[in-house]
């Protein structure tokens, strides 16, 4: 899954100044998921997500829309799950 996410985001390509690409993967509850993000940092230090790719192998899918919603929700939760300052 990580290779697929990396391929889809274009990992290894030259990115503009101030941009970067990050990869992450996880195995839980019998399924694999990977994310790839292209991010940019503004002059003010603000982080902007330029593009996000998610790849998952969760076995047999009964409800494709449910899997899509789950992956979207997990992606958003990942942004919100950070330590308090």
SULDAKA-V182708 format. One record per backbone hydrogen bond with DSSP energy under -0.5 kcal/mol. CO is the residue of the C=O (numbers start at 1). NH is the residue of the N-H. If there is no record, write none. Layout:
# SULDAKA-V182708
<<CO NH> <CO NH>>
This chain:
# SULDAKA-V182708
<<1 5> <2 6> <3 7> <4 8> <5 9> <6 10> <6 11> <10 13> <16 19> <18 41> <20 39> <22 37> <24 35> <26 33> <28 31> <31 28> <32 57> <33 26> <34 55> <35 24> <36 53> <37 22> <37 39> <38 50> <38 51> <39 20> <40 42> <40 48> <42 45> <46 42> <48 40> <48 50> <51 38> <53 36> <55 34> <57 32> <60 62> <63 66> <63 67> <64 68> <65 69> <66 70> <67 71> <68 72> <69 73> <70 74> <71 75> <72 76> <73 77> <74 78> <75 79> <76 79> <76 80> <77 81> <80 82>>
